Amino acid sequence: MGLSERIGRIKPSPTLAVSAKAKAMKAQGIDVVSFGAGEPDFDTPRHIKEAAIQAIRDGFTKYTPASGIDELKVAVCEKFARDNGLTFDKSQVVISCGGKHAFYNLAQVLLDPGDEAIIPAPYWVSYPDMVRLAGGTPVIVETHEENGFKLTPDQLDAALTDKTKIVVINSPSNPTGAAYTKEELKALSEVILTYPNAHVISDEIYEKIVYDGYTFTSIANCGEDILGRTVIIHGVSKTYAMTGWRIGFTAGDTGIIKAVSMLQSQSTSNPTSIAQKAAVAALKGPQEPVDEMVRAFHERRDYAISRLNGMEGVTCFTPHGAFYAFPNLNAYMGKTYKNTRIDSGFDLAAYLLDEARVAVVPGDAFGKKGYLRLSFATSMEEIKKGLDRIEEGLGKLKG
Ligand SMILES: Cc1ncc(COP(=O)(O)O)c(C=O)c1O
C-alpha cells in the first residue's frame, strides 16, 4: 500500500525500541539489565488510583469536552499559580493525552512548511520528528558538555532567522538532566524577543524531579513579553509515575489553546475521562509521594554518576534534574571486540546489549555522538549490577 509522504519523514522512537528489545530478551529468559526506561519505576500513588476507581464507580465514563474537564483545567491553573507564580485562566489550558501529544498538537497548529523550529541537542528524541511531521524544519543546535549542555545566547542568536517559529526549551532536560537558571533563561529570552515571529515551547515535564536544591524556573517567569510568547507543556507522567495514564497539559496564549482544542475535537477527542479524574487527584492531593520518589532518584543518581566517572575513559556530567545519566564514551570510539569496530553510540549500545546484557540508549538518538543515555529509574540493585556489567564490558574492548 502506498503510504503518505508525510509518514515517510519520521522513524520509530529509538527509546521505546530499546525498552521493547530489552523486554523481549527478558521474556526469552535472558537476564538483561535495562537502563532504557523513560519512566519512573514506582507505582502510581494509591490516592490517585483510588480517584480513578471512584470515577469508574460514579459512571464518569463518557465523553468529556475535547479539551478536557474544567475541574482538571482549574487544578492545572492552581498548580501554575502555586508552584510557578504564573496566572493562567482555564481558557488558557488544554488537557491532552500526555506531554508528547501536547507537543505534537503545538507543532501541528504552529508550523507551516518552511517554518523553522530550533531544537537544542541533545534533545528528546520525539521533537525533530514531530516537527517534520507537521511540515516544519528542525534546526538542531548542538550544545556542549563544557557549557553544561546548555544553549548559549550567542548560539541561539546565530540559529534564529525570520523563519523561526518555535524555540524548544526543555529544562530539566531529557537526556542530559541540564537545568537552566533564571539568569540563563532571561538571557535567552532577550535574544528570542528580537525575533517577532518566534515562540517558545517550554517543556517542563521534569520540573519536580530536581536535585541539589536546584530551584526550577520557567522561561515564562522572565517577564511579561516572553510570557506572552511562551507555551508551556507539562503533565503528570513523570511527577506522579503516571506514564500509562496519558495525561499532559498545555498552557499559554488563548488563540493557540483554542486551535489545539479544535485539533483535538477533530482527532483524538478528549483524553480518557477516568485518567482526567486521576490527574485532578494527583495535582490537588498530597505531594509526599513525589518527594519520596525524588529522594530515591537522588540517591541513585549520586551512585550512578560517581560509578560512571570512576570508569576508565568515561566522564559523566552530573544531572540537575530528570532521571538520566548521559556519560561521554568518546574514548571508546574506534575500539574493537572480536573484529567488530565500535564507531558510534549505536555500535556501543548494541555491543553492551549483546555482550554485557545491558540495555542503554545511544546518544546518537538524541543528536549527540559518543554518548549513551542510562535511565536510573530502576532499583539500586539493578543499577549496581548493570554498572558492573558495563565496566566489565568496556574493559573487554581493545585498541
Ligand atoms: C522531555 C520530555 N517531554 C515530554 C515527554 C512526554 O511524556 P508523556 O507523553 O508520557 O507525558 C517525555 C517522555 O519521555 C520527555 O522525556
PDBQT file of the ligand as one rigid body, heavy atoms in Angstrom, charges set to zero:
ROOT
HETATM    1  C1  LIG A 401      11.331  15.758  27.601  1.00  0.00    +0.000 C 
HETATM    2  C2  LIG A 401      10.073  15.001  27.531  1.00  0.00    +0.000 A 
HETATM    3  N1  LIG A 401       8.945  15.653  27.178  1.00  0.00    +0.000 NA
HETATM    4  C3  LIG A 401       7.781  15.012  27.093  1.00  0.00    +0.000 A 
HETATM    5  C4  LIG A 401       7.678  13.666  27.356  1.00  0.00    +0.000 A 
HETATM    6  C5  LIG A 401       6.320  13.021  27.164  1.00  0.00    +0.000 C 
HETATM    7  O1  LIG A 401       5.792  12.438  28.238  1.00  0.00    +0.000 OA
HETATM    8  P1  LIG A 401       4.320  11.808  28.196  1.00  0.00    +0.000 P 
HETATM    9  O2  LIG A 401       3.811  11.872  26.812  1.00  0.00    +0.000 OA
HETATM   10  O3  LIG A 401       4.487  10.419  28.674  1.00  0.00    +0.000 OA
HETATM   11  O4  LIG A 401       3.508  12.656  29.141  1.00  0.00    +0.000 OA
HETATM   12  C6  LIG A 401       8.817  12.938  27.707  1.00  0.00    +0.000 A 
HETATM   13  C7  LIG A 401       8.756  11.471  27.933  1.00  0.00    +0.000 C 
HETATM   14  O5  LIG A 401       9.692  10.754  27.825  1.00  0.00    +0.000 OA
HETATM   15  C8  LIG A 401      10.041  13.625  27.813  1.00  0.00    +0.000 A 
HETATM   16  O6  LIG A 401      11.161  12.995  28.174  1.00  0.00    +0.000 OA
ENDROOT
TORSDOF 0
